[in-house]
């Protein structure tokens, strides 16, 4: 079985697109970073190291300290596919990230994007 080409794509290139998409909607690079770190468990320093070393998506997710357990709460469609139905774990994580960035660009509150409980 051949791997999808996104697996070998440099994260740094797509990361720049995530930032551009967010900034066009008056969101920030810091919010994008917070989403990536929430999903992967990376610190800001570790994330920056992957960007500088031009890690591909496969490496980024393979070396992730901890994929957030709340990813199961991420639902919806990205590129015409329901993210919760994607079988390949790497592709599902990539699409989770796409979905979270889409939500950011659509103006959703960061605490909702990060699937955090509402304080009472």
C-alpha positions as CSV (number, residue, x, y, z in Angstrom):
1,X,0.0,0.0,0.0
2,X,1.4,3.4,-0.9
3,X,1.5,6.2,1.6
4,X,-0.4,9.4,1.0
5,X,1.9,12.2,-0.1
6,X,0.8,14.5,2.7
7,X,2.7,12.2,5.1
8,X,6.0,13.2,3.6
9,X,5.1,16.9,3.2
10,X,7.1,19.3,5.3
11,X,5.0,20.5,8.2
12,X,6.8,23.9,8.0
13,X,5.3,24.6,4.6
14,X,1.8,23.8,5.6
15,X,2.3,25.6,9.0
16,X,2.9,28.8,7.1
17,X,-0.4,28.3,5.3
18,X,-2.2,27.7,8.6
19,X,-0.8,31.0,9.9
20,X,-1.8,32.9,6.7
21,X,-5.3,31.4,6.9
22,X,-5.7,32.4,10.6
23,X,-4.3,35.9,10.1
24,X,-6.6,36.6,7.1
25,X,-9.4,36.1,9.7
26,X,-7.8,38.3,12.3
27,X,-6.5,35.4,14.4
28,X,-2.9,35.0,15.4
29,X,0.2,32.7,15.0
30,X,0.1,32.2,18.7
31,X,-3.4,30.7,18.5
32,X,-2.2,28.4,15.7
33,X,0.7,27.4,17.9
34,X,-1.5,26.8,20.8
35,X,-3.7,24.5,18.7
36,X,-0.7,22.5,17.4
37,X,0.7,22.1,20.9
38,X,-2.6,21.1,22.3
39,X,-3.1,18.4,19.7
40,X,0.5,17.0,19.8
41,X,1.7,17.6,23.3
42,X,4.7,19.6,22.1
43,X,6.0,22.6,24.0
44,X,6.5,25.8,22.0
45,X,10.3,25.1,21.9
46,X,9.7,21.5,20.6
47,X,7.3,22.8,18.0
48,X,9.7,25.4,16.8
49,X,12.5,22.8,16.5
50,X,10.3,20.7,14.2
51,X,9.5,23.8,12.1
52,X,13.2,24.7,11.8
53,X,14.3,21.1,11.0
54,X,11.5,20.9,8.4
55,X,10.0,17.7,9.8
56,X,7.4,16.1,7.7
57,X,3.9,15.3,9.0
58,X,4.8,11.7,9.6
59,X,7.8,12.6,11.8
60,X,5.9,15.4,13.6
61,X,3.1,13.1,14.7
62,X,5.4,10.0,15.3
63,X,7.5,12.0,17.7
64,X,4.6,13.8,19.4
65,X,4.8,13.5,23.2
66,X,1.1,12.8,23.6
67,X,-1.8,13.2,21.1
68,X,-4.5,14.9,23.2
69,X,-7.0,12.4,24.5
70,X,-9.8,14.9,23.7
71,X,-9.3,14.5,20.0
72,X,-12.2,12.0,20.1
73,X,-14.4,15.1,20.6
74,X,-13.4,16.5,17.2
75,X,-16.2,15.9,14.8
76,X,-17.0,17.3,11.3
77,X,-15.9,17.3,7.7
78,X,-12.6,18.2,6.2
79,X,-11.9,17.8,2.5
80,X,-15.3,16.1,2.1
81,X,-14.4,13.4,4.7
82,X,-15.7,13.0,8.2
83,X,-12.7,13.2,10.5
84,X,-14.0,10.8,13.0
85,X,-14.4,8.1,10.3
86,X,-10.8,8.2,9.0
87,X,-9.2,4.9,9.8
88,X,-5.5,5.7,9.3
89,X,-4.3,7.3,12.6
90,X,-1.7,9.6,10.9
91,X,-4.2,10.9,8.3
92,X,-6.8,11.3,11.1
93,X,-4.4,13.4,13.1
94,X,-3.5,15.5,10.1
95,X,-7.2,16.1,9.4
96,X,-7.9,16.9,13.1
97,X,-5.3,19.6,12.8
98,X,-6.9,20.9,9.6
99,X,-10.3,20.9,11.2
100,X,-9.1,22.8,14.3
101,X,-7.4,25.5,12.1
102,X,-10.6,25.7,10.0
103,X,-12.6,26.4,13.3
104,X,-10.0,29.0,14.3
105,X,-10.4,30.8,10.9
106,X,-14.2,30.6,11.2
107,X,-14.0,32.6,14.5
108,X,-14.7,29.9,17.0
109,X,-13.6,30.6,20.5
110,X,-10.2,29.0,21.4
111,X,-11.6,27.2,24.5
112,X,-14.2,25.5,22.3
113,X,-11.6,24.6,19.6
114,X,-9.4,23.0,22.3
115,X,-12.4,21.1,23.6
116,X,-12.1,22.5,27.1
117,X,-14.9,22.3,29.6
118,X,-16.8,25.5,30.2
119,X,-16.1,27.0,33.7
120,X,-19.2,27.4,35.8
